[in-house]
Amino acid sequence: MHGRAKCVAVLVVAFVFARPAGASPPHNLSVDLLVYGATPQGVAAASAAASRGVRVLLAEPGGAVGGAFTHSWLNTLDLSRDRSGAVLQGGLTTQFVRRLGSEDGVDVRRAERVLTGFLHEAGVAPRLLWRLEEVETSHDRVLSASFATPDGPVRVRAAAYLDATDTAELAAAAGARFTVGREDTGLDRRFMAAGLVFRLRGLDWRAVTAAACPRRPCEDGGWRGRLAWGFNRFLVRYVPADPNRFTLRGLELAFQDDGSVLVKGLQVFGVDPTDSDSLERAHRQAAAEALRALSFLRMAAPHLFGAADLVGVAPALYVRESRHLLGRYRLRADDVLYGRDFPDTVSLGGYPLDGQSYLPGEPPYLPGVPAPYGVPFRALLPERFDNLLVASPAASFDAVAAFSARVVPLQMSLGEACGIAVAVSRSLGRPPSVFAEDPNALGRLRNALRLAGLRLWTLRAPALDDVLDPGYPDAVELLRRGLFNGSYWVREGLHLRRPASLREWLENLEHFFRAQNAQAAVQTILAVRYASFPTLGYPLSTASAVALLRALGYSPAVPPDRPVLSRGEAASLLWSAWRGAFEPRREGALGCRGFWTLSACAQPPGRR
């Protein structure tokens, strides 16, 4: 009986892995570093490693270098600066900005040329149209990666592997663990809205910039250099073909060298970026919606768009969120907002915690603007693997932390840090995980990063005394779930002793109840917003906050005996109402950590 079962199992395995008749055997290659994804971070990693003597193979599944710039026509740069005005990250990121010649709007073809130039200077020839087919692993190592290429199947064996795709495709295929969408918040597994960028001709750029900011201070947008943004005053009238699928908001227009203008602002909901069929279907539908959007723009603003023609849409959707790696450290939203540093910081971030909507009609997510924060090397290192790194928006960042950490300048800097890390680990004869285990090796890496011009520290403002506020633990719980909105004026902390505003309160309520699909509650909140529109920026009165919670079916904790609530007091009131809606954080067995809805267990120490 047992022998028969064993025979059947062998036959099944042989059938699954049998090569089709007539198929050629894979061509085998051996290198020091395999980088998958010619994204900005992949280019930076390959260039940094190759220029230090590492044998690099850069494989790209698409047909061009540039990632979101070339595939999705990403038309903004999303830079962060220090207090002196310098680009925060330094290194190749600063060189990229300098060569690009623009700090705001991006000419996507020029971005491709600059990135290709980096590779040429480092002696790296990108392998285009190499689609990942299989990853072979053993215990704590990746052994090989197999590709379908224009010249036939190829198997690559490398000492180290770097996943630089924006959706962490190689790491996922290797079996690294992830949360999906905003799963770690405990709200649901939805993804931030994707977007489709489209190209227009026939726009008068001077008229566009004048309309974006007809007078100072700008009320509905603005412009700087190649980039103009805003126009929400007439976008609110747009009616999409499917209101559950599309919306048009917050246009960002970037002037291109050929005289055309790339337009970002068409949001696409309900897309699963980990599913190629979902992406392709959404792209087809969004391309049709772009025609509808242009028809509306011609009618709503004929002085700007009346002569515009749609000459194309981006080859792929712009994906803001997909997976989130479970790495050896998970970057949290409060790490970001408070500008925390780490012993193994390998780059700095500083972009606002600026999340797009997850559901049509809801306000964006904006907890605040962080102090410059460190990204630890451990956030790029999957828990299971010693020779695999992930430089990607899908690295080990919580969903809310990724609002900031996902942007290109930081990602490019992380890619450069990974390339240098592989070079240093190679000189030590150790895998890249050595930097998470050996302080002396980590010191050598950080010295190498500094010599390359990467910035690992910058002047920070004095720490806020938020931690002394009684509402601090509750505010952090809400922040990590994206349920503690602020504004661009909330900087470098939560400012818990400031008065809460009615707008913030209503946005937090709306985000929560939309996630719960509680339509009656959402309608109540919207009715209050419309009735209170002139006073949305006013301090939140204690009586109003309590009355609204009771109207929504909650019995809130006893509020403080004062007329208006501080942000800390508002946090405690909200968390007392919502605590029961979230699964409690459970600490599992030794080596396990809770991520709200998921328990992630590290491998036994012997496998590190």
C-alpha positions in Angstrom: 0.0 0.0 0.0 2.7 2.5 1.0 4.9 1.5 -2.0 2.0 2.1 -4.4 1.4 5.6 -3.0 5.0 6.4 -3.4 5.0 5.3 -7.0 1.9 7.4 -7.8 3.6 10.5 -6.1 6.7 10.0 -8.3 4.6 9.8 -11.4 2.7 13.0 -10.5 5.9 14.9 -9.9 7.4 13.7 -13.2 4.3 14.8 -15.0 4.3 18.2 -13.5 7.9 19.0 -14.3 8.3 17.1 -17.6 9.6 19.4 -20.3 7.3 19.7 -23.4 8.4 17.5 -26.3 10.9 19.4 -28.5 11.6 22.1 -25.9 15.2 23.1 -25.6 16.9 22.8 -22.3 17.5 26.0 -20.4 20.7 27.9 -20.9 22.5 28.2 -17.6 24.2 31.4 -16.4 26.1 32.1 -13.2 26.5 35.6 -11.7 27.2 37.3 -8.4 23.9 39.3 -8.4 20.6 38.8 -10.2 18.5 41.9 -10.2 14.9 41.4 -11.3 13.2 44.6 -12.5 14.8 47.5 -14.4 12.8 49.9 -12.3 14.6 53.0 -10.9 15.6 51.0 -7.8 16.7 48.1 -10.0 18.8 50.3 -12.2 20.4 51.9 -9.1 21.2 48.5 -7.6 22.7 47.1 -10.7 24.8 50.2 -11.4 26.0 50.4 -7.8 27.0 46.8 -7.7 28.6 46.5 -11.1 30.7 49.7 -10.6 32.2 47.9 -7.5 33.2 44.8 -9.5 30.1 42.6 -8.9 29.0 40.5 -11.9 25.4 41.6 -12.4 22.6 40.3 -14.5 19.6 42.8 -14.7 16.5 41.0 -16.0 13.4 43.1 -16.9 10.0 41.4 -17.8 8.9 44.4 -19.9 10.4 45.9 -23.0 12.0 49.0 -21.6 14.1 50.3 -18.7 12.4 52.7 -16.3 9.7 50.9 -14.4 6.7 53.2 -13.6 8.2 56.0 -15.7 8.1 54.0 -18.9 5.4 51.4 -18.3 2.9 53.6 -16.4 4.1 57.1 -17.5 4.5 58.2 -14.0 4.8 62.0 -14.5 5.8 63.2 -11.0 9.0 62.8 -9.0 7.8 63.2 -5.4 11.1 64.5 -4.0 11.8 65.1 -0.3 14.4 67.7 0.8 16.3 68.4 4.0 16.2 71.8 5.8 18.9 73.1 3.5 17.0 72.3 0.4 19.2 69.4 -0.7 17.6 66.1 -2.0 17.2 64.0 1.1 18.6 60.8 -0.1 21.9 61.8 -1.8 23.8 59.3 -4.0 22.4 58.2 -7.3 19.0 59.8 -6.5 20.6 63.2 -6.5 22.5 62.4 -9.7 19.2 61.3 -11.3 17.4 64.5 -10.4 20.3 66.6 -11.7 20.5 64.7 -15.1 16.7 64.8 -15.4 16.8 68.5 -15.3 13.4 68.8 -13.5 12.4 68.5 -9.9 8.7 68.3 -10.4 7.1 67.1 -13.6 8.9 64.2 -15.3 9.5 63.8 -19.1 9.2 60.0 -19.1 11.4 59.5 -22.2 14.1 61.5 -20.7 13.9 59.5 -17.5 14.3 56.3 -19.5 17.4 57.8 -21.2 19.0 58.9 -17.9 18.4 55.5 -16.3 19.8 53.7 -19.3 22.8 55.9 -19.1 23.5 54.8 -15.6 23.6 51.2 -16.8 25.8 52.0 -19.7 28.3 53.7 -17.5 28.4 50.7 -15.1 28.7 48.2 -18.0 25.4 46.6 -17.4 23.3 45.4 -20.4 19.7 45.0 -19.3 18.0 41.8 -20.5 14.6 42.9 -21.7 11.5 40.7 -22.0 12.8 38.2 -19.5 9.7 36.9 -17.8 10.2 35.0 -14.5 9.0 31.4 -14.7 10.2 29.7 -11.6 12.3 30.2 -8.5 14.2 27.4 -6.9 14.9 27.6 -3.1 16.4 25.4 -0.4 15.8 26.2 3.3 17.1 29.8 3.7 18.5 30.4 0.2 17.4 31.1 -3.3 19.3 28.7 -5.6 18.2 29.8 -9.0 15.6 31.7 -11.1 14.4 30.5 -14.4 13.1 32.9 -17.2 11.3 32.7 -20.5 13.3 35.0 -22.8 13.2 35.9 -26.5 16.1 33.5 -27.0 14.6 30.6 -25.1 14.6 29.4 -21.5 17.4 30.6 -19.2 18.3 29.5 -15.7 20.3 32.0 -13.6 22.3 30.9 -10.5 23.5 33.8 -8.3 25.1 34.3 -5.0 22.6 37.0 -4.2 19.2 38.0 -5.6 17.4 41.4 -5.5 13.7 41.8 -6.3 13.3 45.3 -7.6 9.9 44.9 -9.1 7.2 47.2 -7.7 5.1 44.2 -6.8 7.9 41.9 -5.4 7.2 39.2 -8.0 10.5 37.2 -7.4 10.2 37.2 -3.6 6.6 36.1 -3.8 7.5 33.3 -6.2 10.3 32.3 -3.8 7.8 31.8 -1.0 8.5 35.0 1.0 5.6 36.0 3.2 3.5 39.1 2.7 0.4 40.9 3.8 -1.9 42.0 0.9 -3.2 45.5 0.4 -4.0 47.1 3.7 -4.5 43.7 5.4 -2.2 44.6 8.3 -4.6 47.4 9.3 -7.3 45.0 10.2 -9.8 46.9 8.0 -9.8 44.7 4.9 -7.6 43.5 2.1 -8.3 46.3 -0.4 -5.7 48.1 -2.4 -5.2 51.8 -2.9 -6.7 53.0 -6.2 -4.5 52.4 -9.2 -4.3 55.0 -11.9 -4.2 55.4 -15.7 -2.0 58.2 -17.1 -3.0 59.5 -20.6 -1.3 61.8 -23.1 -2.9 64.9 -24.6 -1.8 67.2 -27.4 -3.1 70.6 -28.2 -2.9 72.1 -24.7 -1.6 75.7 -24.2 0.8 75.2 -21.3 0.7 78.8 -20.4 -3.1 78.7 -20.1 -2.9 75.6 -18.0 -0.4 77.1 -15.5 -2.5 80.3 -15.3 -5.6 78.3 -14.6 -3.9 76.2 -12.0 -3.1 79.3 -9.9 -4.8 82.4 -11.2 -3.8 84.4 -8.1 -1.6 84.0 -5.0 -2.1 82.2 -2.7 -3.2 79.3 -4.9 -6.6 78.1 -3.8 -7.4 75.0 -6.0 -4.0 73.9 -7.2 -0.7 75.3 -8.4 2.2 74.9 -10.8 6.0 74.7 -10.7 8.2 74.1 -13.7 6.8 71.3 -15.8 4.1 70.4 -13.4 0.6 71.8 -12.8 -2.0 70.4 -10.5 -5.5 70.9 -9.0 -8.6 71.8 -11.0 -10.9 70.0 -8.5 -13.4 72.9 -8.7 -14.8 71.4 -11.9 -13.7 67.7 -11.5 -16.4 67.3 -8.8 -19.0 67.3 -11.6 -17.5 64.3 -13.4 -19.8 61.3 -13.7 -17.8 58.1 -14.6 -19.3 55.3 -16.6 -19.0 53.1 -13.5 -18.9 55.1 -10.3 -17.7 52.1 -8.4 -14.8 51.7 -10.7 -13.5 55.1 -11.6 -13.2 58.7 -10.4 -11.4 61.8 -11.7 -9.7 63.9 -9.1 -6.6 65.9 -8.3 -5.2 66.2 -11.8 -1.4 66.4 -12.2 -0.3 67.5 -15.7 3.3 67.2 -16.7 4.7 69.0 -19.8 6.8 66.7 -22.0 9.7 67.5 -24.3 7.6 66.7 -27.4 5.0 69.3 -26.5 2.4 66.8 -25.3 1.1 66.7 -21.7 0.8 63.6 -19.5 -2.3 63.7 -17.3 -2.6 61.7 -14.0 -5.8 61.8 -12.0 -8.0 59.0 -13.4 -8.3 56.6 -10.5 -9.2 52.9 -10.9 -10.7 51.0 -8.0 -11.1 47.3 -7.4 -7.8 46.3 -9.1 -5.7 43.4 -7.7 -2.1 44.2 -8.7 -1.1 40.7 -7.8 -3.4 39.3 -10.5 -2.4 39.9 -14.1 -5.9 39.2 -15.4 -7.3 41.9 -13.0 -4.7 44.4 -14.2 -5.3 43.7 -17.9 -9.1 43.9 -17.5 -8.8 47.2 -15.5 -6.4 48.7 -18.1 -8.8 48.0 -21.0 -11.7 49.5 -19.1 -9.7 52.5 -18.0 -8.5 53.2 -21.5 -12.2 53.6 -22.5 -12.8 55.8 -19.5 -10.0 58.1 -20.5 -12.0 59.0 -23.7 -15.0 59.8 -21.5 -12.8 61.9 -19.2 -11.4 63.9 -22.1 -14.9 64.6 -23.4 -15.8 65.9 -19.9 -12.7 68.1 -19.7 -13.5 69.6 -23.1 -17.0 70.5 -21.9 -16.1 71.6 -18.4 -13.0 73.7 -19.3 -13.1 74.5 -23.0 -10.5 77.3 -22.6 -8.0 74.6 -21.5 -9.0 71.3 -23.0 -11.2 72.3 -26.0 -8.5 71.7 -28.5 -7.0 68.7 -26.8 -6.7 65.3 -28.5 -6.1 62.0 -26.7 -3.0 60.5 -28.4 -2.4 57.5 -26.1 -2.7 55.9 -22.7 0.1 54.4 -20.6 1.0 50.8 -21.4 0.2 49.8 -17.9 -1.7 51.0 -14.8 0.2 53.0 -12.2 0.0 50.7 -9.2 0.3 52.4 -5.8 0.0 49.3 -3.6 0.2 45.5 -3.9 2.0 43.3 -1.4 3.8 44.2 1.8 6.7 41.9 2.7 7.1 40.4 6.2 10.8 41.2 6.7 13.1 41.1 9.6 11.8 44.5 10.6 8.4 46.0 9.6 8.5 49.8 9.2 5.5 51.3 11.0 3.6 54.5 10.4 4.8 56.0 13.7 8.4 55.2 12.7 7.8 57.3 9.7 5.9 60.2 11.1 8.2 60.7 14.1 11.4 60.4 12.0 12.9 57.4 13.9 16.4 56.3 13.2 17.8 52.7 13.4 21.2 51.2 13.9 20.9 49.7 10.4 19.5 52.7 8.6 20.5 52.5 4.9 18.5 55.4 3.5 16.3 58.3 4.5 12.7 59.0 3.6 10.6 62.1 4.1 7.7 62.1 1.7 4.3 62.9 3.3 2.1 60.0 4.5 -0.1 60.6 1.5 -2.4 57.7 0.7 -5.0 57.7 -2.1 -8.5 56.5 -1.7 -9.3 52.8 -1.3 -13.0 53.2 -2.1 -14.7 55.7 -4.5 -15.9 58.8 -2.9 -13.9 58.7 0.3 -11.4 61.4 1.2 -7.7 60.7 0.7 -5.6 59.5 3.6 -3.1 62.2 5.0 -1.9 61.5 8.6 0.8 64.1 8.2 4.3 65.0 7.0 7.1 63.0 8.6 10.4 64.1 10.0 13.3 62.5 7.9 13.1 58.9 8.9 15.5 55.9 8.5 14.7 52.8 6.6 16.5 49.8 8.2 18.3 47.2 6.2 16.2 44.6 7.9 13.1 45.9 6.2 14.6 44.8 2.8 15.4 41.3 4.0 12.7 38.6 4.0 12.4 36.7 7.2 13.2 33.3 5.6 16.1 34.1 3.3 19.8 35.0 3.6 20.6 35.9 0.0 17.4 37.6 -1.1 16.8 41.3 -0.8 13.6 43.3 -1.8 14.0 47.0 -2.8 10.4 47.8 -3.7 7.3 49.6 -2.6 6.3 46.0 -1.6 9.2 45.8 0.9 8.6 45.3 4.6 6.5 48.4 5.2 3.1 48.5 6.9 0.4 49.7 4.5 0.3 53.2 6.1 4.1 53.5 6.3 4.1 52.7 2.6 2.1 55.9 1.9 5.5 57.6 2.2 8.0 54.8 1.5 6.6 53.8 -1.9 7.9 56.9 -3.8 10.6 56.7 -6.5 13.4 58.8 -4.9 13.5 56.7 -1.7 13.1 53.4 -3.7 16.0 54.4 -5.9 18.2 55.1 -2.9 17.2 51.7 -1.3 18.2 50.0 -4.6 21.6 51.7 -4.5 22.0 50.6 -0.9 21.2 47.0 -1.8 23.7 47.0 -4.7 26.4 48.3 -2.4 25.4 45.8 0.3 25.9 42.9 -2.1 29.3 44.2 -3.1 30.4 44.5 0.6 28.9 41.1 1.6 30.8 39.6 -1.4 34.0 41.0 -0.1 33.3 39.4 3.3 32.4 36.1 1.7 29.0 36.2 3.4 25.4 36.5 2.2 23.6 39.9 2.5 21.9 38.8 5.7 25.3 39.3 7.5 24.4 43.0 8.0 21.4 42.0 10.1 23.5 39.7 12.3 27.1 41.2 12.6 27.5 44.7 13.9 31.1 44.9 12.4 29.8 44.0 9.0 27.0 46.5 9.3 29.6 49.2 10.2 31.5 48.4 7.0 28.3 48.7 4.9 27.3 52.0 6.4 30.8 53.4 5.8 30.5 52.3 2.1 27.1 53.9 1.8 28.4 57.2 3.2 31.4 57.1 0.8 28.9 56.7 -2.1 27.1 59.9 -1.0 24.0 58.3 0.6 22.7 60.2 3.5 22.0 58.2 6.7 21.3 61.0 9.0 20.1 64.6 8.9 19.2 67.3 11.3 15.8 66.6 12.9 13.4 68.8 14.8 13.3 68.2 18.6 11.0 65.3 19.4 7.4 66.2 20.3 6.2 65.4 23.8 3.3 63.3 22.2 4.5 60.2 24.1 3.6 62.0 27.4 0.0 62.5 26.2 -2.5 60.0 27.7 -4.0 59.6 24.2 -0.7 58.6 22.6 -1.2 54.7 22.6 -4.7 55.1 21.2 -3.5 57.6 18.5 -0.8 55.2 17.4 -3.3 52.4 17.1 -5.4 54.6 14.9 -2.4 55.9 12.9 -1.2 52.4 12.0 -4.7 51.7 10.6 -4.9 54.9 8.6 -7.7 56.2 10.8 -6.0 59.3 12.2 -6.1 61.9 9.5 -4.2 65.2 9.8 -3.1 67.5 7.0 0.1 68.9 5.4 0.3 71.2 8.5 0.7 68.2 10.8 4.4 67.8 10.7 6.9 65.5 12.4 4.5 64.0 14.9 0.8 63.7 15.8 0.6 67.0 17.8 -1.8 65.4 20.2 -2.2 68.5 22.4 -3.5 70.6 19.5 -7.2 71.0 19.1 -8.8 68.3 16.9 -10.7 69.7 13.9 -14.2 68.7 12.8 -12.8 67.8 9.3 -10.3 65.3 10.8 -13.0 63.8 12.9 -15.4 63.3 10.1 -12.7 61.9 7.7 -11.7 59.3 10.3 -15.3 58.3 10.8 -15.9 58.1 7.1 -12.8 56.0 6.4 -13.8 53.5 9.1 -17.5 53.1 8.1 -16.8 52.9 4.4 -14.4 50.0 5.1 -17.2 48.4 7.1 -19.7 49.0 4.2 -22.0 50.7 6.7 -23.9 52.8 4.2 -26.3 54.3 6.7 -23.5 55.5 8.9 -21.7 57.0 5.9 -24.8 58.9 4.8 -25.1 60.3 8.4 -21.5 61.5 8.3 -21.8 63.0 4.8 -25.0 64.9 6.0 -23.1 66.3 8.9 -20.2 67.3 6.6 -22.5 69.1 4.2 -24.3 70.9 7.0 -21.1 71.9 8.7 -19.1 72.8 5.6 -18.2 76.4 6.6 -16.9 75.2 10.0 -15.0 72.0 9.0 -11.7 73.6 10.0 -12.9 74.7 13.4 -12.0 72.9 16.7 -14.0 69.8 17.4 -16.5 70.4 20.2 -16.7 67.6 22.8 -20.5 67.7 22.7 -20.6 67.3 18.9 -18.1 64.4 18.9 -20.0 62.5 21.6 -23.4 63.2 19.9 -22.2 61.9 16.5 -20.7 58.7 18.0 -24.0 58.1 19.8 -26.0 58.7 16.6 -23.8 56.0 15.0 -24.6 53.5 17.6 -21.7 53.8 20.0 -21.5 54.4 23.8 -18.3 56.3 24.0 -16.0 56.6 27.0 -16.6 59.5 29.3 -15.2 62.5 27.5 -13.1 65.2 29.2 -15.0 68.0 30.8 -13.9 70.7 28.4 -15.6 72.4 25.4 -13.2 71.2 22.7 -11.2 68.0 22.2 -7.4 67.8 21.7 -6.2 65.4 19.1 -5.1 63.1 21.8 -8.5 63.1 23.5 -10.2 62.6 20.1 -8.0 59.6 19.5 -8.9 58.0 22.9 -12.6 58.6 22.2 -12.4 57.0 18.8 -10.3 54.0 19.9 -12.6 53.3 22.8 -15.5 53.1 20.3 -13.6 51.0 17.7 -11.3 48.8 19.7 -13.7 45.8 19.6 -13.9 46.0 15.8 -10.3 44.8 15.4 -8.9 41.5 16.3 -6.6 41.9 19.3 -2.9 41.7 18.7 -1.8 38.2 19.8 1.7 37.3 20.6 2.2 33.7 19.4 4.8 31.2 20.3 8.5 32.0 20.6 9.7 33.6 17.3 6.2 34.7 16.2 4.9 38.2 15.9 1.3 39.4 15.3 0.4 41.7 12.3 -3.2 42.3 13.3 -4.9 39.7 11.1 -1.9 37.6 10.4 0.6 35.8 12.6 4.1 35.8 11.1 6.6 33.3 12.5 10.3 33.6 12.0 12.4 30.6 11.1 14.3 28.8 13.8 17.6 30.4 14.7 19.6 27.6 13.1 18.3 28.7 9.7 19.5 32.2 10.0 
